[in-house]
Amino acid sequence: MHSTVKNEIRKRQSKWKSVHWELVEPAVSIRTLKARMIALDKNDLNKAYVQLTLEFITKQKFEAYNSKREVVSGDKSKEVLVKDIWVFERSLFHPGAYWRVCARITL
């Protein structure tokens, strides 16, 4: 899951020459938007997984620069509230299964 989040950060950073990004503190709030169990075979509920859709509100600082090191977006002196929505899932039929990032929902 951690590598998926890191890849998402890299994807956001690739739009500019360089970026200053800072998570100011742990999440301000985490809210469950949806929780569901999905059966792969309706006749065998042992083959199912659970899926959670979570909304994260975090305080972040951000500033992006072009190749001349000029600020083209953001202001690293200001904190902003950022809303991210992520979908996580976990198998119920694989022993030792971990939660994994299934998707990021773009608003």
C-alpha positions in Angstrom: 0.0 0.0 0.0 2.8 2.4 0.9 4.4 2.0 -2.5 1.1 2.9 -4.2 0.8 6.1 -2.2 4.5 7.0 -3.0 3.7 6.4 -6.8 0.7 8.7 -6.5 3.0 11.4 -5.0 5.6 10.9 -7.8 2.8 11.2 -10.4 1.7 14.5 -8.9 5.3 15.8 -8.8 6.0 14.9 -12.4 4.0 17.8 -13.7 6.7 20.3 -12.7 10.5 20.5 -12.7 10.6 20.3 -8.9 8.2 20.3 -6.0 8.2 21.1 -2.3 5.5 19.0 -0.7 5.0 18.6 3.1 2.4 16.7 5.1 2.1 19.1 8.1 0.6 16.6 10.5 -1.2 13.3 10.5 -4.7 13.3 9.0 -7.1 15.9 10.4 -9.9 13.4 9.8 -10.6 10.1 8.2 -14.1 9.2 7.3 -15.5 5.9 6.0 -17.6 6.7 2.9 -18.5 3.1 2.0 -17.8 -0.4 3.3 -18.8 -3.5 1.5 -18.2 -7.2 1.2 -17.9 -8.6 -2.3 -18.4 -12.4 -3.0 -16.5 -13.8 -6.0 -18.9 -16.8 -5.9 -22.3 -16.2 -4.4 -22.5 -19.9 -3.6 -19.2 -19.9 -1.6 -19.0 -16.9 0.8 -15.6 -18.1 1.9 -14.3 -16.5 -1.3 -15.0 -12.9 -0.6 -13.2 -9.7 0.1 -13.9 -6.4 1.8 -13.6 -3.0 0.4 -13.4 0.4 2.2 -13.7 3.8 0.6 -12.1 6.4 2.9 -11.9 10.1 2.8 -8.7 11.7 4.2 -8.5 15.4 5.2 -4.9 16.5 5.7 -3.0 19.7 6.2 -0.4 20.1 3.5 2.1 22.6 2.2 2.9 22.7 -1.5 4.9 24.7 -3.9 5.9 23.8 -7.5 8.8 25.3 -9.6 9.6 25.4 -13.3 13.1 24.7 -14.7 14.2 28.3 -13.7 13.2 27.6 -10.1 10.4 30.1 -10.4 7.2 29.3 -8.4 4.5 28.2 -10.7 2.0 26.9 -8.3 1.2 26.9 -4.5 2.8 28.7 -1.6 4.9 26.6 0.9 4.4 29.2 3.6 0.6 28.4 3.7 -1.1 25.3 5.0 -4.1 24.0 3.0 -6.7 21.3 3.7 -6.6 18.6 1.1 -9.3 16.0 0.6 -8.2 12.6 -0.9 -10.5 9.6 -1.4 -8.9 6.2 -1.5 -10.3 2.7 -1.9 -8.7 -0.1 0.0 -9.4 -3.8 -0.2 -8.5 -7.0 1.6 -9.1 -10.7 0.8 -11.0 -12.7 3.4 -10.0 -16.0 1.9 -6.2 -15.7 1.7 -4.6 -16.3 5.1 -2.3 -13.3 6.1 -3.8 -11.0 3.4 -2.9 -7.4 3.8 -4.9 -4.3 2.9 -4.0 -2.9 -0.5 -4.8 0.3 -2.3 -7.4 -0.5 -5.0 -8.0 3.0 -6.4 -7.8 6.7 -5.8 -11.0 8.6 -6.6 -10.4 12.0 -8.4 -13.0 14.7 -7.6 
